[in-house]
């Protein structure tokens, strides 16, 4: 979510002629039982003091894991100094079917917006959560397709702008809430809710880019789920230019190769960057806005450029 916490504006002429400010991103990094170390490794790889991170271990994870996560964040010197990593203290029940992944994402968005606008009240519907993880149940009657809006589907992984997140949370019209209730009874709400909201809101349709910024390795012919990424997929993954990839097995060799050759991380350290100070490196924060784009940033820039320069992008809606 780019520029989730915008800088305060000034009236100085010097500020107005400076180059554009470095954008900020907010990440929701979530996991379940047994995912503590994977989640921690992901956060350390993603971390930059200019961004924001919401961490969540769901209700299926034991209390000891959730307490350990909170303890690690609290005791980390960089996290404590910067204050941009938040752990959701009250775990939500999250399943891969039904509306819980969507509601958990909206909950994380609301936390970030509330921290930036504390005077604005927030309401979270407790009816969207359950106390136990169980499978969905089927209701015999089928629903007719809606006529007030058109349904869209896409990837469950996405990057949302701050303005669109505000629209979903504050809801200055009734569409986000109406669709949230509608998708409560869907098998795979994460693959439809945000897509349907944005593609039924005229002011946001021009902002849609039909790509989830993920490299995913599919079998030939494709099966229901992608196969785990291995060393053999590394070259294709790098050439894709995507910012993210899935899925990985825990402690697989390909993750070690990514850490060593692409991110230059050692022994679980942060990904080094222009912000890093101290000895050992990255134990203190220098200037967060000092960004030094590397080969990975250049590959990502090339991918985004290709997506935005496609002839269909300027002449046809990406909502298809």
GUBAZA-463392 format. One record per residue (C-alpha): residue number from 0; residue in one letter; z, x, y. Coordinates in nm, 4 decimals. Example, Ala and Ser with C-alpha at 12.3 -4.5 7.8 and 13.67 -1.06 7.14 Angstrom:
<sites>
SITE, torgu, kemar, pz, px, py
SITE, 0, A, 0.7800, 1.2300, -0.4500
SITE, 1, S, 0.7140, 1.3670, -0.1060
</sites>
This chain:
<sites>
SITE, torgu, kemar, pz, px, py
SITE, 0, X, 0.0000, 0.0000, 0.0000
SITE, 1, X, -0.1305, 0.2048, 0.2878
SITE, 2, X, 0.0811, 0.2481, 0.6023
SITE, 3, X, 0.3641, 0.0343, 0.4647
SITE, 4, X, 0.6005, 0.1691, 0.7299
SITE, 5, X, 0.3915, 0.2272, 1.0439
SITE, 6, X, 0.5052, 0.4753, 1.3045
SITE, 7, X, 0.6492, 0.3575, 1.6325
SITE, 8, X, 0.3841, 0.3580, 1.9027
SITE, 9, X, 0.4164, 0.5553, 2.2220
SITE, 10, X, 0.2529, 0.5353, 2.5628
SITE, 11, X, 0.1857, 0.9055, 2.6010
SITE, 12, X, -0.1790, 0.9927, 2.6623
SITE, 13, X, -0.1499, 1.2903, 2.4258
SITE, 14, X, -0.0605, 1.0568, 2.1404
SITE, 15, X, -0.3659, 0.8395, 2.2059
SITE, 16, X, -0.6153, 1.1237, 2.1733
SITE, 17, X, -0.4678, 1.2792, 1.8599
SITE, 18, X, -0.6394, 1.2471, 1.5248
SITE, 19, X, -0.5513, 0.9450, 1.3089
SITE, 20, X, -0.2056, 0.9497, 1.1553
SITE, 21, X, -0.1644, 1.0333, 0.7894
SITE, 22, X, -0.1497, 0.7059, 0.5914
SITE, 23, X, 0.1535, 0.6149, 0.3849
SITE, 24, X, 0.1558, 0.4651, 0.0384
SITE, 25, X, 0.4259, 0.2710, -0.1408
SITE, 26, X, 0.4429, 0.2976, -0.5191
SITE, 27, X, 0.6038, 0.0615, -0.7674
SITE, 28, X, 0.6835, 0.2711, -1.0753
SITE, 29, X, 0.8266, 0.0557, -1.3518
SITE, 30, X, 0.9115, 0.0920, -1.7182
SITE, 31, X, 1.1026, -0.0558, -2.0067
SITE, 32, X, 1.3294, 0.0582, -2.2895
SITE, 33, X, 1.2783, 0.4261, -2.3689
SITE, 34, X, 1.0654, 0.4920, -2.0591
SITE, 35, X, 1.3252, 0.6746, -1.8488
SITE, 36, X, 1.1845, 1.0243, -1.8952
SITE, 37, X, 0.8225, 0.9080, -1.8614
SITE, 38, X, 0.9097, 0.7249, -1.5396
SITE, 39, X, 1.0936, 1.0279, -1.4035
SITE, 40, X, 0.8042, 1.2596, -1.4850
SITE, 41, X, 0.5628, 1.0235, -1.3101
SITE, 42, X, 0.7737, 1.0046, -0.9944
SITE, 43, X, 0.8079, 1.3814, -0.9729
SITE, 44, X, 0.4309, 1.4194, -1.0058
SITE, 45, X, 0.3558, 1.1494, -0.7468
SITE, 46, X, 0.6239, 1.2384, -0.4955
SITE, 47, X, 0.5503, 1.3109, -0.1323
SITE, 48, X, 0.8110, 1.2684, 0.1444
SITE, 49, X, 0.5669, 1.0666, 0.3579
SITE, 50, X, 0.5398, 0.7888, 0.0968
SITE, 51, X, 0.7799, 0.5299, -0.0469
SITE, 52, X, 0.8766, 0.4644, -0.4076
SITE, 53, X, 1.0416, 0.1672, -0.5756
SITE, 54, X, 1.1648, 0.2406, -0.9289
SITE, 55, X, 1.2428, -0.0275, -1.1843
SITE, 56, X, 1.3581, -0.0219, -1.5448
SITE, 57, X, 1.3431, -0.3762, -1.6770
SITE, 58, X, 1.6187, -0.5765, -1.8403
SITE, 59, X, 1.5173, -0.4651, -2.1905
SITE, 60, X, 1.6171, -0.1071, -2.1100
SITE, 61, X, 1.9860, -0.0408, -2.1860
SITE, 62, X, 2.2324, -0.0218, -1.8943
SITE, 63, X, 2.2844, 0.3473, -1.9680
SITE, 64, X, 1.9190, 0.4237, -1.8931
SITE, 65, X, 1.9238, 0.2268, -1.5689
SITE, 66, X, 2.2461, 0.3973, -1.4595
SITE, 67, X, 2.0999, 0.7371, -1.5476
SITE, 68, X, 1.7917, 0.6653, -1.3347
SITE, 69, X, 2.0061, 0.5677, -1.0359
SITE, 70, X, 2.2196, 0.8793, -1.0871
SITE, 71, X, 1.9160, 1.1087, -1.0982
SITE, 72, X, 1.7787, 0.9659, -0.7739
SITE, 73, X, 2.1161, 0.9893, -0.6011
SITE, 74, X, 2.1778, 1.3486, -0.7098
SITE, 75, X, 1.8287, 1.4778, -0.6282
SITE, 76, X, 1.8582, 1.6834, -0.3096
SITE, 77, X, 1.5091, 1.6009, -0.1784
SITE, 78, X, 1.5306, 1.2294, -0.2569
SITE, 79, X, 1.8712, 1.2109, -0.0888
SITE, 80, X, 1.7569, 1.4019, 0.2188
SITE, 81, X, 1.4414, 1.1961, 0.2748
SITE, 82, X, 1.5702, 0.8574, 0.1567
SITE, 83, X, 1.2350, 0.7182, 0.0451
SITE, 84, X, 1.3059, 0.6492, -0.3241
SITE, 85, X, 1.4699, 0.3172, -0.4086
SITE, 86, X, 1.5968, 0.1947, -0.7444
SITE, 87, X, 1.6006, -0.1826, -0.7985
SITE, 88, X, 1.9694, -0.2298, -0.8869
SITE, 89, X, 1.9379, -0.5671, -1.0581
SITE, 90, X, 1.6868, -0.5336, -1.3398
SITE, 91, X, 1.4232, -0.8023, -1.3839
SITE, 92, X, 1.2969, -0.9259, -1.7185
SITE, 93, X, 0.9329, -0.8172, -1.7431
SITE, 94, X, 0.6901, -0.9067, -2.0195
SITE, 95, X, 0.3208, -0.8326, -2.0497
SITE, 96, X, 0.2470, -1.2023, -2.0828
SITE, 97, X, 0.3226, -1.4688, -1.8271
SITE, 98, X, 0.4216, -1.4306, -1.4602
SITE, 99, X, 0.7008, -1.1732, -1.4774
SITE, 100, X, 0.4872, -0.8679, -1.3915
SITE, 101, X, 0.3559, -1.0462, -1.0826
SITE, 102, X, 0.7015, -1.1595, -0.9743
SITE, 103, X, 0.8391, -0.8087, -1.0264
SITE, 104, X, 0.5622, -0.6638, -0.8078
SITE, 105, X, 0.6296, -0.9203, -0.5352
SITE, 106, X, 1.0016, -0.8424, -0.5592
SITE, 107, X, 0.9325, -0.4724, -0.4997
SITE, 108, X, 0.7049, -0.5554, -0.2048
SITE, 109, X, 0.9741, -0.7766, -0.0560
SITE, 110, X, 1.2307, -0.4968, -0.0834
SITE, 111, X, 1.0089, -0.2607, 0.1164
SITE, 112, X, 0.9214, -0.5194, 0.3791
SITE, 113, X, 1.2854, -0.6183, 0.4182
SITE, 114, X, 1.3866, -0.2575, 0.4776
SITE, 115, X, 1.1314, -0.2431, 0.7571
SITE, 116, X, 1.2122, -0.5876, 0.9023
SITE, 117, X, 1.5749, -0.6560, 0.8245
SITE, 118, X, 1.5973, -0.9556, 1.0554
SITE, 119, X, 1.3449, -1.1543, 0.8546
SITE, 120, X, 1.5024, -1.3562, 0.5708
SITE, 121, X, 1.3606, -1.3331, 0.2211
SITE, 122, X, 1.3718, -1.5919, -0.0562
SITE, 123, X, 1.3194, -1.4941, -0.4202
SITE, 124, X, 1.2842, -1.7858, -0.6595
SITE, 125, X, 1.5280, -1.7208, -0.9499
SITE, 126, X, 1.3302, -1.9637, -1.1628
SITE, 127, X, 1.0654, -1.6939, -1.2084
SITE, 128, X, 1.3049, -1.4778, -1.4116
SITE, 129, X, 1.4557, -1.5157, -1.7581
SITE, 130, X, 1.7699, -1.3699, -1.9124
SITE, 131, X, 1.6063, -1.2783, -2.2425
SITE, 132, X, 1.2678, -1.1342, -2.3320
SITE, 133, X, 1.0746, -1.3768, -2.5499
SITE, 134, X, 0.7142, -1.4631, -2.6158
SITE, 135, X, 0.5369, -1.7376, -2.4254
SITE, 136, X, 0.5107, -2.0815, -2.5746
SITE, 137, X, 0.2061, -2.3016, -2.5688
SITE, 138, X, 0.1869, -2.6519, -2.4248
SITE, 139, X, -0.0769, -2.8654, -2.6045
SITE, 140, X, -0.2444, -3.0371, -2.3060
SITE, 141, X, -0.4986, -2.8201, -2.1276
SITE, 142, X, -0.5187, -2.8113, -1.7490
SITE, 143, X, -0.8418, -2.8923, -1.5664
SITE, 144, X, -0.9807, -2.6168, -1.3481
SITE, 145, X, -0.8558, -2.6394, -0.9885
SITE, 146, X, -1.0861, -2.7620, -0.7140
SITE, 147, X, -0.8883, -2.6339, -0.4133
SITE, 148, X, -0.9515, -2.2683, -0.4993
SITE, 149, X, -1.1708, -2.0531, -0.7237
SITE, 150, X, -1.0199, -1.8371, -0.9978
SITE, 151, X, -1.0927, -1.4624, -1.0176
SITE, 152, X, -0.9909, -1.1949, -1.2665
SITE, 153, X, -0.9777, -0.8175, -1.2614
SITE, 154, X, -0.7632, -0.5170, -1.3420
SITE, 155, X, -0.3847, -0.5453, -1.3602
SITE, 156, X, -0.3701, -0.2143, -1.1696
SITE, 157, X, -0.4502, -0.2281, -0.7999
SITE, 158, X, -0.3884, -0.0864, -0.4531
SITE, 159, X, -0.2864, -0.3464, -0.1938
SITE, 160, X, -0.2920, -0.3100, 0.1844
SITE, 161, X, 0.0209, -0.3755, 0.3846
SITE, 162, X, -0.1384, -0.6686, 0.5697
SITE, 163, X, -0.2306, -0.8366, 0.2412
SITE, 164, X, 0.1185, -0.7791, 0.0988
SITE, 165, X, 0.2696, -0.9383, 0.4089
SITE, 166, X, 0.0381, -1.2347, 0.3583
SITE, 167, X, 0.1567, -1.2736, -0.0030
SITE, 168, X, 0.5266, -1.2414, 0.0864
SITE, 169, X, 0.5551, -1.4203, 0.4199
SITE, 170, X, 0.2792, -1.6696, 0.3308
SITE, 171, X, 0.1683, -1.8025, 0.6692
SITE, 172, X, -0.0318, -2.0564, 0.4747
SITE, 173, X, 0.0594, -2.2105, 0.1409
SITE, 174, X, -0.2036, -2.0378, -0.0747
SITE, 175, X, 0.0050, -1.7448, -0.2123
SITE, 176, X, 0.2919, -1.9746, -0.3156
SITE, 177, X, 0.0578, -2.2361, -0.4604
SITE, 178, X, -0.1200, -1.9756, -0.6713
SITE, 179, X, 0.2078, -1.8165, -0.7819
SITE, 180, X, 0.3179, -2.1476, -0.9278
SITE, 181, X, -0.0264, -2.2023, -1.0813
SITE, 182, X, -0.0297, -1.8600, -1.2497
SITE, 183, X, 0.3210, -1.9108, -1.3865
SITE, 184, X, 0.1553, -2.0761, -1.6862
SITE, 185, X, -0.1125, -1.8095, -1.7423
SITE, 186, X, -0.1096, -1.5645, -2.0336
SITE, 187, X, -0.2117, -1.2693, -1.8138
SITE, 188, X, -0.1110, -1.3399, -1.4550
SITE, 189, X, -0.1367, -0.9740, -1.3366
SITE, 190, X, -0.5103, -0.9822, -1.4039
SITE, 191, X, -0.5683, -1.2881, -1.1890
SITE, 192, X, -0.3008, -1.3641, -0.9300
SITE, 193, X, -0.3704, -1.1047, -0.6600
SITE, 194, X, -0.7463, -1.1224, -0.7199
SITE, 195, X, -0.7474, -1.5001, -0.6758
SITE, 196, X, -0.5288, -1.4877, -0.3643
SITE, 197, X, -0.7393, -1.2268, -0.1855
SITE, 198, X, -1.0743, -1.3802, -0.2834
SITE, 199, X, -0.9698, -1.7231, -0.1544
SITE, 200, X, -0.8459, -1.5883, 0.1810
SITE, 201, X, -1.1530, -1.5436, 0.4075
SITE, 202, X, -0.9846, -1.2873, 0.6327
SITE, 203, X, -0.9215, -1.0532, 0.3365
SITE, 204, X, -1.2447, -1.0936, 0.1385
SITE, 205, X, -1.4250, -0.8156, 0.3362
SITE, 206, X, -1.1441, -0.5727, 0.2428
SITE, 207, X, -1.1970, -0.5983, -0.1339
SITE, 208, X, -1.3242, -0.2901, -0.3176
SITE, 209, X, -1.4016, -0.3689, -0.6806
SITE, 210, X, -1.2430, -0.0601, -0.8399
SITE, 211, X, -0.8889, 0.0052, -0.9634
SITE, 212, X, -0.8976, 0.3848, -0.9109
SITE, 213, X, -0.8151, 0.4422, -1.2790
SITE, 214, X, -0.9881, 0.6440, -1.5473
SITE, 215, X, -0.9582, 0.4591, -1.8780
SITE, 216, X, -1.0946, 0.5889, -2.2058
SITE, 217, X, -1.2482, 0.3123, -2.4164
SITE, 218, X, -1.3731, 0.3264, -2.7710
SITE, 219, X, -1.7385, 0.2547, -2.8526
SITE, 220, X, -1.7738, -0.0350, -2.8919
SITE, 221, X, -1.4703, -0.1239, -2.6750
SITE, 222, X, -1.1637, -0.2610, -2.8506
SITE, 223, X, -0.8893, -0.4816, -2.7067
SITE, 224, X, -0.6929, -0.1811, -2.5784
SITE, 225, X, -0.8091, 0.1638, -2.4627
SITE, 226, X, -0.7244, 0.4609, -2.6787
SITE, 227, X, -0.4681, 0.7151, -2.5540
SITE, 228, X, -0.6173, 0.9937, -2.3456
SITE, 229, X, -0.6352, 1.3294, -2.5218
SITE, 230, X, -0.7396, 1.6836, -2.4370
SITE, 231, X, -1.0960, 1.5890, -2.5306
SITE, 232, X, -1.1052, 1.3353, -2.2435
SITE, 233, X, -0.9923, 1.5813, -1.9763
SITE, 234, X, -1.3330, 1.6824, -1.8428
SITE, 235, X, -1.4536, 1.3214, -1.8153
SITE, 236, X, -1.1273, 1.2213, -1.6493
SITE, 237, X, -1.1568, 1.4942, -1.3860
SITE, 238, X, -1.5246, 1.4223, -1.3219
SITE, 239, X, -1.4501, 1.0530, -1.2611
SITE, 240, X, -1.2693, 1.1355, -0.9367
SITE, 241, X, -1.0161, 0.8591, -1.0048
SITE, 242, X, -0.6654, 0.8984, -0.8654
SITE, 243, X, -0.4970, 0.7655, -1.1808
SITE, 244, X, -0.5568, 0.7462, -1.5544
SITE, 245, X, -0.4186, 0.5570, -1.8524
SITE, 246, X, -0.2921, 0.5475, -2.1098
SITE, 247, X, -0.0959, 0.8524, -2.2242
SITE, 248, X, 0.1410, 0.9106, -2.5108
SITE, 249, X, 0.4775, 1.0559, -2.4164
SITE, 250, X, 0.4837, 1.4366, -2.3875
SITE, 251, X, 0.1207, 1.4649, -2.4935
SITE, 252, X, -0.0529, 1.7993, -2.4428
SITE, 253, X, -0.2994, 1.6499, -2.1959
SITE, 254, X, -0.0118, 1.5749, -1.9554
SITE, 255, X, 0.0962, 1.9381, -1.9748
SITE, 256, X, -0.2583, 2.0448, -1.8931
SITE, 257, X, -0.2709, 1.8069, -1.5949
SITE, 258, X, 0.0597, 1.9457, -1.4681
SITE, 259, X, -0.0455, 2.3077, -1.5049
SITE, 260, X, -0.4142, 2.3079, -1.4097
SITE, 261, X, -0.4508, 2.0146, -1.1678
SITE, 262, X, -0.1091, 1.9578, -1.0096
SITE, 263, X, 0.0304, 2.3123, -1.0452
SITE, 264, X, 0.3700, 2.1765, -1.1469
SITE, 265, X, 0.6136, 2.3886, -1.3444
SITE, 266, X, 0.9278, 2.2882, -1.5323
SITE, 267, X, 0.9326, 1.9337, -1.3985
SITE, 268, X, 0.9053, 2.0361, -1.0330
SITE, 269, X, 0.7394, 1.8330, -0.7595
SITE, 270, X, 0.3657, 1.8586, -0.7074
SITE, 271, X, 0.3407, 2.1334, -0.4412
SITE, 272, X, 0.1880, 2.0541, -0.1045
SITE, 273, X, 0.1966, 2.1396, 0.2617
SITE, 274, X, 0.5379, 1.9738, 0.2962
SITE, 275, X, 0.7108, 2.2123, 0.0554
SITE, 276, X, 0.9751, 2.4512, 0.1855
SITE, 277, X, 1.2674, 2.6366, 0.0371
SITE, 278, X, 1.3201, 2.8786, -0.2482
SITE, 279, X, 1.2375, 2.7717, -0.5146
SITE, 280, X, 0.9432, 2.5942, -0.3538
SITE, 281, X, 0.9713, 2.2219, -0.2737
SITE, 282, X, 1.3515, 2.2224, -0.2756
SITE, 283, X, 1.3423, 2.1494, 0.0985
SITE, 284, X, 1.1126, 1.9368, 0.3140
SITE, 285, X, 0.9031, 2.0929, 0.5859
SITE, 286, X, 0.6491, 1.8918, 0.7859
SITE, 287, X, 0.5520, 1.5848, 0.5778
SITE, 288, X, 0.2310, 1.5228, 0.7712
SITE, 289, X, 0.0908, 1.8686, 0.7013
SITE, 290, X, -0.1683, 1.7780, 0.4408
SITE, 291, X, -0.3934, 2.0307, 0.2707
SITE, 292, X, -0.6647, 1.8445, 0.0741
SITE, 293, X, -0.7478, 2.0192, -0.2507
SITE, 294, X, -1.0263, 1.9744, -0.5086
SITE, 295, X, -0.8681, 1.6521, -0.6373
SITE, 296, X, -0.8713, 1.4975, -0.2902
SITE, 297, X, -1.2351, 1.5965, -0.2513
SITE, 298, X, -1.3254, 1.4296, -0.5814
SITE, 299, X, -1.1413, 1.1130, -0.4765
SITE, 300, X, -1.3151, 1.1172, -0.1378
SITE, 301, X, -1.6498, 1.1421, -0.3126
SITE, 302, X, -1.5673, 0.8450, -0.5391
SITE, 303, X, -1.4549, 0.6279, -0.2472
SITE, 304, X, -1.7624, 0.7266, -0.0496
SITE, 305, X, -1.9866, 0.6204, -0.3366
SITE, 306, X, -1.8072, 0.2860, -0.3669
SITE, 307, X, -1.8330, 0.2095, 0.0051
SITE, 308, X, -2.1942, 0.3222, 0.0382
SITE, 309, X, -2.3329, 0.1035, -0.2369
SITE, 310, X, -2.6031, -0.1303, -0.0962
SITE, 311, X, -2.4251, -0.4340, -0.2392
SITE, 312, X, -2.0961, -0.3469, -0.0649
SITE, 313, X, -2.2201, -0.4354, 0.2835
SITE, 314, X, -2.4413, -0.7275, 0.1818
SITE, 315, X, -2.2545, -0.9001, -0.1006
SITE, 316, X, -1.8938, -1.0022, -0.1569
SITE, 317, X, -1.6958, -0.7880, -0.4000
SITE, 318, X, -1.5272, -1.1077, -0.5241
SITE, 319, X, -1.7345, -1.1781, -0.8320
</sites>
